[in-house]
Amino acid sequence: MTVRTYLVEDSPVIRENLVGFLEDVADAEVVGCASTEKDAVQWLGQHRADWDLTIVDLFLEGGNGFGVIRAISQRDPRQKVIVLSNYATAEMRTRSKELGADAFFDKSAEIEQLLAFCELVRQQHA
C-alpha cells in the first residue's frame, strides 16, 4: 500500500526532487503540495482523512511550518507529521515535537532516516 503524502515545501527544486524520491523510493503517493502555511492549513483542513503522512519544511514562502504542525495537531493517531529542514538545531527539533511533529529530519544529512520512517508509516497502513 502506498502512503498518501502531503508535502509542504517552498523550494520548487526541492519539492520536485522530494516528490520523485518519495514516489520512486519510499512507495508514497504525493496527494498534494503547498509552499505557504496558509495553503497547507487550508488543504489539510479540507482533506482531513485524505493523507497518511505530511512532510513539512519550517521556513516557507509565507508563514512557517510550526503553524502547519499546530493546525493538524488534533489529527488521527495513524496520521504522521515529519519536519524536514536544513535548520536541524536542538531547539527546532524540540519545538517541532512540542507542537506535535512525530519526527524531525535534517534535509542534508538524514534522508535515510526519513526513508525508514516512511517505511514504518507504510507498514502501519498496510
Jmol script that loads the backbone (N, CA, C; Angstrom):
load data "model"
ATOM      1  N   MET A   1       0.842  -1.186   0.000  1.00  0.00           N
ATOM      2  CA  MET A   1       0.000   0.000   0.000  1.00  0.00           C
ATOM      3  C   MET A   1       0.883   1.244   0.000  1.00  0.00           C
ATOM      4  N   THR A   2       0.524   2.207  -0.810  1.00  0.00           N
ATOM      5  CA  THR A   2       1.288   3.444  -0.830  1.00  0.00           C
ATOM      6  C   THR A   2       0.848   4.363   0.299  1.00  0.00           C
ATOM      7  N   VAL A   3       1.765   5.200   0.733  1.00  0.00           N
ATOM      8  CA  VAL A   3       1.499   6.168   1.791  1.00  0.00           C
ATOM      9  C   VAL A   3       1.074   7.473   1.128  1.00  0.00           C
ATOM     10  N   ARG A   4      -0.145   7.908   1.420  1.00  0.00           N
ATOM     11  CA  ARG A   4      -0.639   9.171   0.871  1.00  0.00           C
ATOM     12  C   ARG A   4       0.066  10.312   1.606  1.00  0.00           C
ATOM     13  N   THR A   5       0.878  11.049   0.867  1.00  0.00           N
ATOM     14  CA  THR A   5       1.767  12.039   1.473  1.00  0.00           C
ATOM     15  C   THR A   5       1.453  13.435   0.976  1.00  0.00           C
ATOM     16  N   TYR A   6       1.387  14.368   1.922  1.00  0.00           N
ATOM     17  CA  TYR A   6       1.201  15.787   1.600  1.00  0.00           C
ATOM     18  C   TYR A   6       2.507  16.491   1.908  1.00  0.00           C
ATOM     19  N   LEU A   7       2.971  17.318   0.994  1.00  0.00           N
ATOM     20  CA  LEU A   7       4.287  17.942   1.096  1.00  0.00           C
ATOM     21  C   LEU A   7       4.155  19.457   1.219  1.00  0.00           C
ATOM     22  N   VAL A   8       4.774  20.007   2.263  1.00  0.00           N
ATOM     23  CA  VAL A   8       4.777  21.455   2.478  1.00  0.00           C
ATOM     24  C   VAL A   8       6.227  21.925   2.357  1.00  0.00           C
ATOM     25  N   GLU A   9       6.550  22.486   1.194  1.00  0.00           N
ATOM     26  CA  GLU A   9       7.927  22.878   0.853  1.00  0.00           C
ATOM     27  C   GLU A   9       7.864  24.036  -0.132  1.00  0.00           C
ATOM     28  N   ASP A  10       8.602  25.108   0.153  1.00  0.00           N
ATOM     29  CA  ASP A  10       8.507  26.277  -0.717  1.00  0.00           C
ATOM     30  C   ASP A  10       9.511  26.297  -1.869  1.00  0.00           C
ATOM     31  N   SER A  11      10.553  25.516  -1.818  1.00  0.00           N
ATOM     32  CA  SER A  11      11.529  25.492  -2.900  1.00  0.00           C
ATOM     33  C   SER A  11      11.035  24.564  -4.012  1.00  0.00           C
ATOM     34  N   PRO A  12      10.787  25.107  -5.217  1.00  0.00           N
ATOM     35  CA  PRO A  12      10.315  24.255  -6.314  1.00  0.00           C
ATOM     36  C   PRO A  12      11.288  23.118  -6.642  1.00  0.00           C
ATOM     37  N   VAL A  13      12.575  23.374  -6.578  1.00  0.00           N
ATOM     38  CA  VAL A  13      13.569  22.344  -6.895  1.00  0.00           C
ATOM     39  C   VAL A  13      13.536  21.227  -5.858  1.00  0.00           C
ATOM     40  N   ILE A  14      13.540  21.595  -4.592  1.00  0.00           N
ATOM     41  CA  ILE A  14      13.494  20.585  -3.523  1.00  0.00           C
ATOM     42  C   ILE A  14      12.171  19.832  -3.576  1.00  0.00           C
ATOM     43  N   ARG A  15      11.082  20.557  -3.797  1.00  0.00           N
ATOM     44  CA  ARG A  15       9.760  19.925  -3.878  1.00  0.00           C
ATOM     45  C   ARG A  15       9.730  18.878  -5.002  1.00  0.00           C
ATOM     46  N   GLU A  16      10.211  19.257  -6.171  1.00  0.00           N
ATOM     47  CA  GLU A  16      10.232  18.338  -7.304  1.00  0.00           C
ATOM     48  C   GLU A  16      11.090  17.107  -7.014  1.00  0.00           C
ATOM     49  N   ASN A  17      12.247  17.329  -6.417  1.00  0.00           N
ATOM     50  CA  ASN A  17      13.130  16.212  -6.074  1.00  0.00           C
ATOM     51  C   ASN A  17      12.505  15.302  -5.013  1.00  0.00           C
ATOM     52  N   LEU A  18      11.857  15.908  -4.025  1.00  0.00           N
ATOM     53  CA  LEU A  18      11.218  15.114  -2.974  1.00  0.00           C
ATOM     54  C   LEU A  18      10.059  14.293  -3.521  1.00  0.00           C
ATOM     55  N   VAL A  19       9.266  14.879  -4.397  1.00  0.00           N
ATOM     56  CA  VAL A  19       8.155  14.137  -4.984  1.00  0.00           C
ATOM     57  C   VAL A  19       8.692  12.898  -5.707  1.00  0.00           C
ATOM     58  N   GLY A  20       9.710  13.081  -6.527  1.00  0.00           N
ATOM     59  CA  GLY A  20      10.306  11.950  -7.237  1.00  0.00           C
ATOM     60  C   GLY A  20      10.871  10.916  -6.289  1.00  0.00           C
ATOM     61  N   PHE A  21      11.597  11.362  -5.291  1.00  0.00           N
ATOM     62  CA  PHE A  21      12.189  10.454  -4.303  1.00  0.00           C
ATOM     63  C   PHE A  21      11.105   9.680  -3.561  1.00  0.00           C
ATOM     64  N   LEU A  22      10.103  10.387  -3.076  1.00  0.00           N
ATOM     65  CA  LEU A  22       9.054   9.739  -2.293  1.00  0.00           C
ATOM     66  C   LEU A  22       8.277   8.725  -3.120  1.00  0.00           C
ATOM     67  N   GLU A  23       7.972   9.082  -4.350  1.00  0.00           N
ATOM     68  CA  GLU A  23       7.196   8.169  -5.189  1.00  0.00           C
ATOM     69  C   GLU A  23       8.029   6.995  -5.692  1.00  0.00           C
ATOM     70  N   ASP A  24       9.296   7.232  -6.006  1.00  0.00           N
ATOM     71  CA  ASP A  24      10.140   6.173  -6.558  1.00  0.00           C
ATOM     72  C   ASP A  24      10.761   5.272  -5.495  1.00  0.00           C
ATOM     73  N   VAL A  25      11.176   5.851  -4.387  1.00  0.00           N
ATOM     74  CA  VAL A  25      11.947   5.113  -3.387  1.00  0.00           C
ATOM     75  C   VAL A  25      11.128   4.746  -2.149  1.00  0.00           C
ATOM     76  N   ALA A  26      10.251   5.643  -1.711  1.00  0.00           N
ATOM     77  CA  ALA A  26       9.535   5.426  -0.451  1.00  0.00           C
ATOM     78  C   ALA A  26       8.136   4.856  -0.640  1.00  0.00           C
ATOM     79  N   ASP A  27       7.766   4.511  -1.868  1.00  0.00           N
ATOM     80  CA  ASP A  27       6.451   3.954  -2.158  1.00  0.00           C
ATOM     81  C   ASP A  27       5.339   4.855  -1.627  1.00  0.00           C
ATOM     82  N   ALA A  28       5.469   6.149  -1.891  1.00  0.00           N
ATOM     83  CA  ALA A  28       4.481   7.129  -1.456  1.00  0.00           C
ATOM     84  C   ALA A  28       3.745   7.687  -2.666  1.00  0.00           C
ATOM     85  N   GLU A  29       2.542   8.137  -2.430  1.00  0.00           N
ATOM     86  CA  GLU A  29       1.772   8.859  -3.433  1.00  0.00           C
ATOM     87  C   GLU A  29       1.626  10.282  -2.907  1.00  0.00           C
ATOM     88  N   VAL A  30       2.214  11.240  -3.586  1.00  0.00           N
ATOM     89  CA  VAL A  30       2.108  12.628  -3.154  1.00  0.00           C
ATOM     90  C   VAL A  30       0.740  13.136  -3.608  1.00  0.00           C
ATOM     91  N   VAL A  31      -0.123  13.403  -2.626  1.00  0.00           N
ATOM     92  CA  VAL A  31      -1.505  13.787  -2.909  1.00  0.00           C
ATOM     93  C   VAL A  31      -1.681  15.293  -3.038  1.00  0.00           C
ATOM     94  N   GLY A  32      -0.648  16.051  -2.683  1.00  0.00           N
ATOM     95  CA  GLY A  32      -0.718  17.497  -2.808  1.00  0.00           C
ATOM     96  C   GLY A  32       0.521  18.149  -2.247  1.00  0.00           C
ATOM     97  N   CYS A  33       0.666  19.424  -2.600  1.00  0.00           N
ATOM     98  CA  CYS A  33       1.821  20.204  -2.146  1.00  0.00           C
ATOM     99  C   CYS A  33       1.370  21.631  -1.861  1.00  0.00           C
ATOM    100  N   ALA A  34       2.087  22.284  -0.967  1.00  0.00           N
ATOM    101  CA  ALA A  34       1.869  23.700  -0.687  1.00  0.00           C
ATOM    102  C   ALA A  34       3.214  24.353  -0.418  1.00  0.00           C
ATOM    103  N   SER A  35       3.295  25.640  -0.724  1.00  0.00           N
ATOM    104  CA  SER A  35       4.524  26.382  -0.449  1.00  0.00           C
ATOM    105  C   SER A  35       4.328  27.427   0.640  1.00  0.00           C
ATOM    106  N   THR A  36       3.072  27.557   1.140  1.00  0.00           N
ATOM    107  CA  THR A  36       2.800  28.518   2.213  1.00  0.00           C
ATOM    108  C   THR A  36       2.042  27.833   3.349  1.00  0.00           C
ATOM    109  N   GLU A  37       2.159  28.407   4.522  1.00  0.00           N
ATOM    110  CA  GLU A  37       1.425  27.899   5.680  1.00  0.00           C
ATOM    111  C   GLU A  37      -0.077  27.957   5.417  1.00  0.00           C
ATOM    112  N   LYS A  38      -0.559  29.075   4.895  1.00  0.00           N
ATOM    113  CA  LYS A  38      -1.986  29.269   4.651  1.00  0.00           C
ATOM    114  C   LYS A  38      -2.542  28.193   3.714  1.00  0.00           C
ATOM    115  N   ASP A  39      -1.867  27.955   2.593  1.00  0.00           N
ATOM    116  CA  ASP A  39      -2.344  26.956   1.636  1.00  0.00           C
ATOM    117  C   ASP A  39      -2.322  25.553   2.242  1.00  0.00           C
ATOM    118  N   ALA A  40      -1.275  25.248   2.999  1.00  0.00           N
ATOM    119  CA  ALA A  40      -1.172  23.930   3.626  1.00  0.00           C
ATOM    120  C   ALA A  40      -2.281  23.717   4.648  1.00  0.00           C
ATOM    121  N   VAL A  41      -2.494  24.699   5.513  1.00  0.00           N
ATOM    122  CA  VAL A  41      -3.526  24.577   6.546  1.00  0.00           C
ATOM    123  C   VAL A  41      -4.904  24.444   5.902  1.00  0.00           C
ATOM    124  N   GLN A  42      -5.140  25.195   4.842  1.00  0.00           N
ATOM    125  CA  GLN A  42      -6.427  25.126   4.150  1.00  0.00           C
ATOM    126  C   GLN A  42      -6.639  23.729   3.552  1.00  0.00           C
ATOM    127  N   TRP A  43      -5.649  23.222   2.810  1.00  0.00           N
ATOM    128  CA  TRP A  43      -5.792  21.903   2.185  1.00  0.00           C
ATOM    129  C   TRP A  43      -5.969  20.820   3.245  1.00  0.00           C
ATOM    130  N   LEU A  44      -5.121  20.827   4.256  1.00  0.00           N
ATOM    131  CA  LEU A  44      -5.190  19.801   5.297  1.00  0.00           C
ATOM    132  C   LEU A  44      -6.512  19.864   6.051  1.00  0.00           C
ATOM    133  N   GLY A  45      -7.049  21.060   6.238  1.00  0.00           N
ATOM    134  CA  GLY A  45      -8.349  21.202   6.893  1.00  0.00           C
ATOM    135  C   GLY A  45      -9.493  20.671   6.054  1.00  0.00           C
ATOM    136  N   GLN A  46      -9.386  20.810   4.738  1.00  0.00           N
ATOM    137  CA  GLN A  46     -10.438  20.349   3.830  1.00  0.00           C
ATOM    138  C   GLN A  46     -10.314  18.866   3.485  1.00  0.00           C
ATOM    139  N   HIS A  47      -9.159  18.283   3.750  1.00  0.00           N
ATOM    140  CA  HIS A  47      -8.897  16.883   3.390  1.00  0.00           C
ATOM    141  C   HIS A  47      -8.401  16.087   4.597  1.00  0.00           C
ATOM    142  N   ARG A  48      -9.097  16.211   5.687  1.00  0.00           N
ATOM    143  CA  ARG A  48      -8.651  15.621   6.958  1.00  0.00           C
ATOM    144  C   ARG A  48      -8.347  14.128   6.874  1.00  0.00           C
ATOM    145  N   ALA A  49      -9.070  13.395   6.069  1.00  0.00           N
ATOM    146  CA  ALA A  49      -8.879  11.943   6.004  1.00  0.00           C
ATOM    147  C   ALA A  49      -8.150  11.495   4.740  1.00  0.00           C
ATOM    148  N   ASP A  50      -7.623  12.434   3.981  1.00  0.00           N
ATOM    149  CA  ASP A  50      -7.051  12.116   2.673  1.00  0.00           C
ATOM    150  C   ASP A  50      -5.530  11.985   2.665  1.00  0.00           C
ATOM    151  N   TRP A  51      -4.917  11.901   3.820  1.00  0.00           N
ATOM    152  CA  TRP A  51      -3.457  11.777   3.882  1.00  0.00           C
ATOM    153  C   TRP A  51      -3.057  10.886   5.055  1.00  0.00           C
ATOM    154  N   ASP A  52      -1.886  10.259   4.884  1.00  0.00           N
ATOM    155  CA  ASP A  52      -1.314   9.422   5.940  1.00  0.00           C
ATOM    156  C   ASP A  52      -0.088  10.076   6.564  1.00  0.00           C
ATOM    157  N   LEU A  53       0.624  10.854   5.746  1.00  0.00           N
ATOM    158  CA  LEU A  53       1.886  11.462   6.162  1.00  0.00           C
ATOM    159  C   LEU A  53       1.969  12.872   5.594  1.00  0.00           C
ATOM    160  N   THR A  54       2.360  13.816   6.435  1.00  0.00           N
ATOM    161  CA  THR A  54       2.631  15.173   5.972  1.00  0.00           C
ATOM    162  C   THR A  54       4.083  15.486   6.298  1.00  0.00           C
ATOM    163  N   ILE A  55       4.791  15.986   5.294  1.00  0.00           N
ATOM    164  CA  ILE A  55       6.188  16.379   5.457  1.00  0.00           C
ATOM    165  C   ILE A  55       6.248  17.890   5.343  1.00  0.00           C
ATOM    166  N   VAL A  56       6.805  18.542   6.378  1.00  0.00           N
ATOM    167  CA  VAL A  56       6.754  19.988   6.492  1.00  0.00           C
ATOM    168  C   VAL A  56       8.150  20.585   6.625  1.00  0.00           C
ATOM    169  N   ASP A  57       8.429  21.596   5.795  1.00  0.00           N
ATOM    170  CA  ASP A  57       9.625  22.412   5.970  1.00  0.00           C
ATOM    171  C   ASP A  57       9.270  23.508   6.973  1.00  0.00           C
ATOM    172  N   LEU A  58      10.228  24.010   7.707  1.00  0.00           N
ATOM    173  CA  LEU A  58       9.933  25.034   8.702  1.00  0.00           C
ATOM    174  C   LEU A  58       9.805  26.433   8.111  1.00  0.00           C
ATOM    175  N   PHE A  59      10.654  26.769   7.164  1.00  0.00           N
ATOM    176  CA  PHE A  59      10.652  28.114   6.599  1.00  0.00           C
ATOM    177  C   PHE A  59       9.994  28.067   5.231  1.00  0.00           C
ATOM    178  N   LEU A  60       8.862  28.768   5.124  1.00  0.00           N
ATOM    179  CA  LEU A  60       8.034  28.694   3.929  1.00  0.00           C
ATOM    180  C   LEU A  60       7.946  30.053   3.241  1.00  0.00           C
ATOM    181  N   GLU A  61       7.401  30.041   2.043  1.00  0.00           N
ATOM    182  CA  GLU A  61       7.205  31.257   1.263  1.00  0.00           C
ATOM    183  C   GLU A  61       6.351  32.263   2.040  1.00  0.00           C
ATOM    184  N   GLY A  62       5.379  31.769   2.748  1.00  0.00           N
ATOM    185  CA  GLY A  62       4.517  32.583   3.600  1.00  0.00           C
ATOM    186  C   GLY A  62       4.209  31.801   4.853  1.00  0.00           C
ATOM    187  N   GLY A  63       4.432  32.398   6.011  1.00  0.00           N
ATOM    188  CA  GLY A  63       4.222  31.684   7.262  1.00  0.00           C
ATOM    189  C   GLY A  63       5.359  30.723   7.543  1.00  0.00           C
ATOM    190  N   ASN A  64       5.071  29.708   8.365  1.00  0.00           N
ATOM    191  CA  ASN A  64       6.117  28.741   8.704  1.00  0.00           C
ATOM    192  C   ASN A  64       5.512  27.372   9.022  1.00  0.00           C
ATOM    193  N   GLY A  65       6.385  26.405   9.099  1.00  0.00           N
ATOM    194  CA  GLY A  65       5.951  25.042   9.349  1.00  0.00           C
ATOM    195  C   GLY A  65       5.366  24.829  10.729  1.00  0.00           C
ATOM    196  N   PHE A  66       5.764  25.633  11.701  1.00  0.00           N
ATOM    197  CA  PHE A  66       5.204  25.487  13.043  1.00  0.00           C
ATOM    198  C   PHE A  66       3.689  25.687  13.022  1.00  0.00           C
ATOM    199  N   GLY A  67       3.221  26.655  12.238  1.00  0.00           N
ATOM    200  CA  GLY A  67       1.786  26.892  12.120  1.00  0.00           C
ATOM    201  C   GLY A  67       1.059  25.718  11.494  1.00  0.00           C
ATOM    202  N   VAL A  68       1.693  25.071  10.537  1.00  0.00           N
ATOM    203  CA  VAL A  68       1.104  23.885   9.897  1.00  0.00           C
ATOM    204  C   VAL A  68       1.000  22.756  10.917  1.00  0.00           C
ATOM    205  N   ILE A  69       2.073  22.519  11.641  1.00  0.00           N
ATOM    206  CA  ILE A  69       2.077  21.447  12.649  1.00  0.00           C
ATOM    207  C   ILE A  69       0.996  21.693  13.694  1.00  0.00           C
ATOM    208  N   ARG A  70       0.927  22.924  14.166  1.00  0.00           N
ATOM    209  CA  ARG A  70      -0.069  23.296  15.179  1.00  0.00           C
ATOM    210  C   ARG A  70      -1.493  23.055  14.647  1.00  0.00           C
ATOM    211  N   ALA A  71      -1.736  23.402  13.384  1.00  0.00           N
ATOM    212  CA  ALA A  71      -3.075  23.283  12.801  1.00  0.00           C
ATOM    213  C   ALA A  71      -3.550  21.840  12.695  1.00  0.00           C
ATOM    214  N   ILE A  72      -2.639  20.896  12.591  1.00  0.00           N
ATOM    215  CA  ILE A  72      -3.045  19.489  12.450  1.00  0.00           C
ATOM    216  C   ILE A  72      -2.667  18.653  13.672  1.00  0.00           C
ATOM    217  N   SER A  73      -2.505  19.305  14.782  1.00  0.00           N
ATOM    218  CA  SER A  73      -2.106  18.576  15.997  1.00  0.00           C
ATOM    219  C   SER A  73      -3.200  17.630  16.491  1.00  0.00           C
ATOM    220  N   GLN A  74      -4.445  17.892  16.150  1.00  0.00           N
ATOM    221  CA  GLN A  74      -5.561  17.036  16.577  1.00  0.00           C
ATOM    222  C   GLN A  74      -5.956  16.052  15.481  1.00  0.00           C
ATOM    223  N   ARG A  75      -4.986  15.468  14.831  1.00  0.00           N
ATOM    224  CA  ARG A  75      -5.233  14.533  13.729  1.00  0.00           C
ATOM    225  C   ARG A  75      -5.440  13.115  14.264  1.00  0.00           C
ATOM    226  N   ASP A  76      -5.831  12.238  13.366  1.00  0.00           N
ATOM    227  CA  ASP A  76      -5.970  10.827  13.682  1.00  0.00           C
ATOM    228  C   ASP A  76      -4.591  10.297  14.099  1.00  0.00           C
ATOM    229  N   PRO A  77      -4.514   9.459  15.111  1.00  0.00           N
ATOM    230  CA  PRO A  77      -3.214   8.954  15.576  1.00  0.00           C
ATOM    231  C   PRO A  77      -2.413   8.209  14.505  1.00  0.00           C
ATOM    232  N   ARG A  78      -3.089   7.670  13.485  1.00  0.00           N
ATOM    233  CA  ARG A  78      -2.384   6.972  12.405  1.00  0.00           C
ATOM    234  C   ARG A  78      -1.736   7.945  11.421  1.00  0.00           C
ATOM    235  N   GLN A  79      -2.137   9.191  11.433  1.00  0.00           N
ATOM    236  CA  GLN A  79      -1.544  10.190  10.548  1.00  0.00           C
ATOM    237  C   GLN A  79      -0.277  10.743  11.207  1.00  0.00           C
ATOM    238  N   LYS A  80       0.792  10.796  10.437  1.00  0.00           N
ATOM    239  CA  LYS A  80       2.086  11.214  10.972  1.00  0.00           C
ATOM    240  C   LYS A  80       2.558  12.501  10.305  1.00  0.00           C
ATOM    241  N   VAL A  81       3.316  13.277  11.081  1.00  0.00           N
ATOM    242  CA  VAL A  81       3.879  14.530  10.595  1.00  0.00           C
ATOM    243  C   VAL A  81       5.385  14.505  10.808  1.00  0.00           C
ATOM    244  N   ILE A  82       6.101  14.788   9.727  1.00  0.00           N
ATOM    245  CA  ILE A  82       7.565  14.863   9.755  1.00  0.00           C
ATOM    246  C   ILE A  82       7.978  16.279   9.428  1.00  0.00           C
ATOM    247  N   VAL A  83       8.940  16.793  10.158  1.00  0.00           N
ATOM    248  CA  VAL A  83       9.587  18.048   9.776  1.00  0.00           C
ATOM    249  C   VAL A  83      10.865  17.666   9.046  1.00  0.00           C
ATOM    250  N   LEU A  84      11.064  18.278   7.877  1.00  0.00           N
ATOM    251  CA  LEU A  84      12.262  18.066   7.075  1.00  0.00           C
ATOM    252  C   LEU A  84      12.855  19.440   6.807  1.00  0.00           C
ATOM    253  N   SER A  85      13.970  19.746   7.461  1.00  0.00           N
ATOM    254  CA  SER A  85      14.507  21.109   7.420  1.00  0.00           C
ATOM    255  C   SER A  85      16.025  21.116   7.408  1.00  0.00           C
ATOM    256  N   ASN A  86      16.580  22.175   6.851  1.00  0.00           N
ATOM    257  CA  ASN A  86      18.021  22.397   6.926  1.00  0.00           C
ATOM    258  C   ASN A  86      18.426  23.004   8.266  1.00  0.00           C
ATOM    259  N   TYR A  87      17.453  23.442   9.041  1.00  0.00           N
ATOM    260  CA  TYR A  87      17.718  24.075  10.336  1.00  0.00           C
ATOM    261  C   TYR A  87      17.474  23.075  11.454  1.00  0.00           C
ATOM    262  N   ALA A  88      18.280  22.055  11.482  1.00  0.00           N
ATOM    263  CA  ALA A  88      18.092  20.943  12.406  1.00  0.00           C
ATOM    264  C   ALA A  88      18.813  21.177  13.724  1.00  0.00           C
ATOM    265  N   THR A  89      18.487  22.268  14.379  1.00  0.00           N
ATOM    266  CA  THR A  89      19.078  22.545  15.680  1.00  0.00           C
ATOM    267  C   THR A  89      18.272  21.824  16.762  1.00  0.00           C
ATOM    268  N   ALA A  90      18.854  21.689  17.916  1.00  0.00           N
ATOM    269  CA  ALA A  90      18.158  21.054  19.032  1.00  0.00           C
ATOM    270  C   ALA A  90      16.881  21.825  19.366  1.00  0.00           C
ATOM    271  N   GLU A  91      16.947  23.142  19.314  1.00  0.00           N
ATOM    272  CA  GLU A  91      15.777  23.978  19.617  1.00  0.00           C
ATOM    273  C   GLU A  91      14.649  23.737  18.606  1.00  0.00           C
ATOM    274  N   MET A  92      14.984  23.662  17.328  1.00  0.00           N
ATOM    275  CA  MET A  92      13.966  23.432  16.290  1.00  0.00           C
ATOM    276  C   MET A  92      13.356  22.038  16.430  1.00  0.00           C
ATOM    277  N   ARG A  93      14.178  21.057  16.736  1.00  0.00           N
ATOM    278  CA  ARG A  93      13.678  19.692  16.929  1.00  0.00           C
ATOM    279  C   ARG A  93      12.708  19.643  18.121  1.00  0.00           C
ATOM    280  N   THR A  94      13.114  20.248  19.226  1.00  0.00           N
ATOM    281  CA  THR A  94      12.289  20.255  20.430  1.00  0.00           C
ATOM    282  C   THR A  94      10.968  20.972  20.193  1.00  0.00           C
ATOM    283  N   ARG A  95      11.026  22.146  19.597  1.00  0.00           N
ATOM    284  CA  ARG A  95       9.806  22.932  19.339  1.00  0.00           C
ATOM    285  C   ARG A  95       8.860  22.168  18.411  1.00  0.00           C
ATOM    286  N   SER A  96       9.392  21.528  17.397  1.00  0.00           N
ATOM    287  CA  SER A  96       8.565  20.762  16.463  1.00  0.00           C
ATOM    288  C   SER A  96       7.835  19.632  17.183  1.00  0.00           C
ATOM    289  N   LYS A  97       8.543  18.914  18.015  1.00  0.00           N
ATOM    290  CA  LYS A  97       7.922  17.802  18.753  1.00  0.00           C
ATOM    291  C   LYS A  97       6.898  18.313  19.760  1.00  0.00           C
ATOM    292  N   GLU A  98       7.192  19.451  20.403  1.00  0.00           N
ATOM    293  CA  GLU A  98       6.234  20.037  21.342  1.00  0.00           C
ATOM    294  C   GLU A  98       4.925  20.385  20.651  1.00  0.00           C
ATOM    295  N   LEU A  99       4.994  20.819  19.407  1.00  0.00           N
ATOM    296  CA  LEU A  99       3.800  21.210  18.662  1.00  0.00           C
ATOM    297  C   LEU A  99       3.070  20.009  18.056  1.00  0.00           C
ATOM    298  N   GLY A 100       3.701  18.834  18.056  1.00  0.00           N
ATOM    299  CA  GLY A 100       3.018  17.639  17.593  1.00  0.00           C
ATOM    300  C   GLY A 100       3.664  16.878  16.457  1.00  0.00           C
ATOM    301  N   ALA A 101       4.850  17.284  16.021  1.00  0.00           N
ATOM    302  CA  ALA A 101       5.539  16.517  14.970  1.00  0.00           C
ATOM    303  C   ALA A 101       5.962  15.157  15.532  1.00  0.00           C
ATOM    304  N   ASP A 102       5.875  14.146  14.686  1.00  0.00           N
ATOM    305  CA  ASP A 102       6.264  12.798  15.101  1.00  0.00           C
ATOM    306  C   ASP A 102       7.758  12.549  14.918  1.00  0.00           C
ATOM    307  N   ALA A 103       8.371  13.285  13.998  1.00  0.00           N
ATOM    308  CA  ALA A 103       9.802  13.115  13.735  1.00  0.00           C
ATOM    309  C   ALA A 103      10.352  14.383  13.089  1.00  0.00           C
ATOM    310  N   PHE A 104      11.659  14.530  13.152  1.00  0.00           N
ATOM    311  CA  PHE A 104      12.358  15.679  12.573  1.00  0.00           C
ATOM    312  C   PHE A 104      13.618  15.144  11.913  1.00  0.00           C
ATOM    313  N   PHE A 105      13.810  15.502  10.637  1.00  0.00           N
ATOM    314  CA  PHE A 105      14.989  15.053   9.912  1.00  0.00           C
ATOM    315  C   PHE A 105      15.672  16.225   9.222  1.00  0.00           C
ATOM    316  N   ASP A 106      16.983  16.181   9.215  1.00  0.00           N
ATOM    317  CA  ASP A 106      17.806  17.165   8.535  1.00  0.00           C
ATOM    318  C   ASP A 106      17.803  16.838   7.040  1.00  0.00           C
ATOM    319  N   LYS A 107      17.458  17.833   6.215  1.00  0.00           N
ATOM    320  CA  LYS A 107      17.378  17.613   4.763  1.00  0.00           C
ATOM    321  C   LYS A 107      18.690  17.111   4.176  1.00  0.00           C
ATOM    322  N   SER A 108      19.788  17.604   4.686  1.00  0.00           N
ATOM    323  CA  SER A 108      21.069  17.295   4.063  1.00  0.00           C
ATOM    324  C   SER A 108      21.773  16.083   4.661  1.00  0.00           C
ATOM    325  N   ALA A 109      21.317  15.587   5.812  1.00  0.00           N
ATOM    326  CA  ALA A 109      22.076  14.522   6.469  1.00  0.00           C
ATOM    327  C   ALA A 109      21.261  13.321   6.930  1.00  0.00           C
ATOM    328  N   GLU A 110      19.930  13.407   6.887  1.00  0.00           N
ATOM    329  CA  GLU A 110      19.135  12.336   7.483  1.00  0.00           C
ATOM    330  C   GLU A 110      18.060  11.778   6.530  1.00  0.00           C
ATOM    331  N   ILE A 111      18.386  11.707   5.261  1.00  0.00           N
ATOM    332  CA  ILE A 111      17.434  11.196   4.271  1.00  0.00           C
ATOM    333  C   ILE A 111      17.175   9.701   4.484  1.00  0.00           C
ATOM    334  N   GLU A 112      18.183   8.954   4.886  1.00  0.00           N
ATOM    335  CA  GLU A 112      17.975   7.528   5.154  1.00  0.00           C
ATOM    336  C   GLU A 112      16.993   7.326   6.309  1.00  0.00           C
ATOM    337  N   GLN A 113      17.074   8.167   7.344  1.00  0.00           N
ATOM    338  CA  GLN A 113      16.147   8.081   8.462  1.00  0.00           C
ATOM    339  C   GLN A 113      14.728   8.440   8.014  1.00  0.00           C
ATOM    340  N   LEU A 114      14.624   9.428   7.111  1.00  0.00           N
ATOM    341  CA  LEU A 114      13.331   9.794   6.548  1.00  0.00           C
ATOM    342  C   LEU A 114      12.732   8.595   5.812  1.00  0.00           C
ATOM    343  N   LEU A 115      13.529   7.945   5.017  1.00  0.00           N
ATOM    344  CA  LEU A 115      13.076   6.777   4.268  1.00  0.00           C
ATOM    345  C   LEU A 115      12.618   5.667   5.222  1.00  0.00           C
ATOM    346  N   ALA A 116      13.360   5.437   6.281  1.00  0.00           N
ATOM    347  CA  ALA A 116      12.987   4.411   7.266  1.00  0.00           C
ATOM    348  C   ALA A 116      11.664   4.766   7.951  1.00  0.00           C
ATOM    349  N   PHE A 117      11.462   6.031   8.253  1.00  0.00           N
ATOM    350  CA  PHE A 117      10.216   6.462   8.884  1.00  0.00           C
ATOM    351  C   PHE A 117       9.047   6.261   7.918  1.00  0.00           C
ATOM    352  N   CYS A 118       9.253   6.618   6.652  1.00  0.00           N
ATOM    353  CA  CYS A 118       8.214   6.411   5.632  1.00  0.00           C
ATOM    354  C   CYS A 118       7.841   4.934   5.542  1.00  0.00           C
ATOM    355  N   GLU A 119       8.815   4.057   5.641  1.00  0.00           N
ATOM    356  CA  GLU A 119       8.557   2.616   5.596  1.00  0.00           C
ATOM    357  C   GLU A 119       7.727   2.176   6.807  1.00  0.00           C
ATOM    358  N   LEU A 120       8.007   2.734   7.974  1.00  0.00           N
ATOM    359  CA  LEU A 120       7.208   2.414   9.168  1.00  0.00           C
ATOM    360  C   LEU A 120       5.756   2.847   8.976  1.00  0.00           C
ATOM    361  N   VAL A 121       5.557   4.021   8.410  1.00  0.00           N
ATOM    362  CA  VAL A 121       4.207   4.511   8.159  1.00  0.00           C
ATOM    363  C   VAL A 121       3.504   3.605   7.150  1.00  0.00           C
ATOM    364  N   ARG A 122       4.225   3.199   6.097  1.00  0.00           N
ATOM    365  CA  ARG A 122       3.657   2.326   5.077  1.00  0.00           C
ATOM    366  C   ARG A 122       3.204   1.000   5.711  1.00  0.00           C
ATOM    367  N   GLN A 123       4.046   0.424   6.566  1.00  0.00           N
ATOM    368  CA  GLN A 123       3.705  -0.837   7.233  1.00  0.00           C
ATOM    369  C   GLN A 123       2.494  -0.671   8.146  1.00  0.00           C
ATOM    370  N   GLN A 124       2.423   0.465   8.804  1.00  0.00           N
ATOM    371  CA  GLN A 124       1.302   0.741   9.701  1.00  0.00           C
ATOM    372  C   GLN A 124      -0.014   0.800   8.936  1.00  0.00           C
ATOM    373  N   HIS A 125       0.029   1.257   7.697  1.00  0.00           N
ATOM    374  CA  HIS A 125      -1.190   1.422   6.904  1.00  0.00           C
ATOM    375  C   HIS A 125      -1.463   0.224   6.000  1.00  0.00           C
ATOM    376  N   ALA A 126      -0.579  -0.777   6.024  1.00  0.00           N
ATOM    377  CA  ALA A 126      -0.770  -1.953   5.157  1.00  0.00           C
ATOM    378  C   ALA A 126      -1.894  -2.842   5.646  1.00  0.00           C
TER     379      ALA A 126
END
end "model"
wireframe off; spacefill off
backbone 0.3
color backbone group
